[in-house]
Amino acid sequence: MATLDEIKPDFEKFKALVLYVCAKSQEYHDFGATKLNKILYYSDFIGYLYTGRPITGETYVKRQWGPVPKRVLEAQNELVAEKKLVVRDVPFAPRTKREFIVLTAPDVSQFTPEEISLVDDCIEQINRNFSAGSISKLSHDQIWEIWNIGDELPYPTIMASYAGEIDEQDIAWAQGRA
């Protein structure tokens, strides 16, 4: 497992992943910002769990509706400026949703086949089996519960999802590592 000091965010790879997820999810009518955020989160954290390294190393923070990549809006804005993506809010009863229209094919050359396979699995599972609301609820797991809104979520905390009951000692350890 990579230590926290060894994990370096790769923003260009993160942007490529944002574009890839949006491109692969265009066929799903209910794909929006919430599902994008959760696919990115699960891809990076499950990647860390299984390989010891996240796919992009992006920093994730606790928000009201679950974990969110810290620089997802920055990535979207850059992709829009590069004319690779259109982002717009559209009516989606009873609210609105953020819609993503991909203008150029994503470059996947910086991803390994294993990384793309993992991301594809996340895309498929989340888009086919969850609404935005239900994937948000699922992401409110033991990792999410121990942090405050705005706190960064360290990758090693993914282990807590599989380790059973979390006690005060576990929380103190995790906060000390962050």
N, C-alpha and C positions, 0 to 999 in steps of 0.2 A: 504494500500500500504506500502510495505517495504521502509524505507528510504535508501538512498545511504550507510549510515553507517551500516545498518543492512544486506546489501547484501554482502555475503562472497562467493567468487568463490570456487567451489568444483571441483578441477582439475580431480580427478578420475571419477567423474560423467560426466564431460565434455568429457573425453577420451571415456567413455562408450557410450556417445551420438554420438561421431564421428564414432565409430565402428558400432553402430546401424544404423545410417543414410547411411553409406556406404553399409552395408549389405542389407538394404531395397531398395537401389537404383541401385543395380547391374544389374537389368533387363533393365535399361534405357541406351541406347547406347551413349547418349550425356551427361551422368552424369560425372562431373569432379569437379575440385577444386572450380570453381565459384559457381556451384549449391550447393556444400557442404557448403560453407561459408554462402550462403544466407539461406539455410534451417536451419542451426544452429542459425543464427541471428534472423530470423523470429520466430523460436521456442522459443528462450529465451525472445525476446521482446513482442511477443503476449502473452506468458505465464505471463509476468509481467503485461501486460494490463488487462488480464482477471482475474488473481488470486492475483495480488499484489506482486508476487514473480517470478523471472525468474526461469527457470528449472535448469540451472547450475550456474548462477551468473558469468559466464565468462565475461571478459572485451572485448568490441568490439571497434575497432578503425576505423576512416575514412581512406580509401584508395582510389586510383584513380577509381577503378571499384565498389566502394560501401563499406558498412560495412564488416569488417573481424574480426573474433575472434583473439585476440591478441596472443594467444598461440596455434593456430591451427597447425602450423608446429611442434612445440614441442610435441603436442599430437600425431601427425602422426608418428614422429620419435620414440617416446616411444612405440607406438603400433607395429611398425616395429621391434624394438629391442625385444619386447615381443613375436614376431612371431605370432601376431594376424592379421597383415595387410601387404600387399605388395603395395607399391606406385611406379608408374612408369609413365614417360611421353611417350605418344604414338602419332603418327601422327593423326591429325583430321583436315582435310582441312578447312580453309587455314593455320591453325597453328598446335599446338599440344595441347593435353589436359592431365591433370593429371588423371590417372586411378587408381582405388582402388580395390584391390582384397582381400576380407575378408577370413581369414584362419580359424578363430574360431567363433563360434556363440556368438553374443554379450550377455552380462549379463544385463538383464533389471530389475533385482531385486531392484535396488535403485530408480527406477522410479515409480510414481503412475500410475494407469490406465489412469487418466486424462492427465498426462504428455505425455504418449505414444500415446494417441489418438490425442493430439494436434500436436505432432511431425509427426505422420502418415499423418495427414491432410496437413501439410507443405510439406512433401515429395511428396505426391500425387499431390498437386496443382502445385508445382514448376516443378517437373519432367514432368508432363503431359502437362502443359499449357505454359511453357516458355522455350526459348532457354537461353543459358548462357548470351548472350547479352541483351535479353529483360528483364531478371530478374535483371541484373545489372542496367539497366535504371530505372526499377521500384523502386529499392532501393535508387535511387538518389532523395529521397523525401525531405520534409521540414526539417526533422531531419538532414539528411546528408548535406544539403546545408549550414547550419549555422556554421558548424565546419571547421577547417583547416585539411589538410592531416596530419595524425598521431595523431589527437586528439582522446581522449576516448569519446565514446558516452554514456552518462548517461541514464539509463533505463527510468526515468520519462519523457524523451523527446519523448517517443512513443506517449504521449498524444497530441503532436503537430500535428501528422498525422491526428488526428480526430477533432481538435479544430477549424479548419478554417484558416483564414489568419494570418500569423505571422508578427508582426511588430517589430520595433527596441526595444521596451520595453520588448517584449517576449524574444528576443535574449539576451538582457542584463541579464534578470532573469535567463535564462538557463545557460549562461556562468558563472554567479555568483554561481549557484548551483553546477557546475562541479568543 
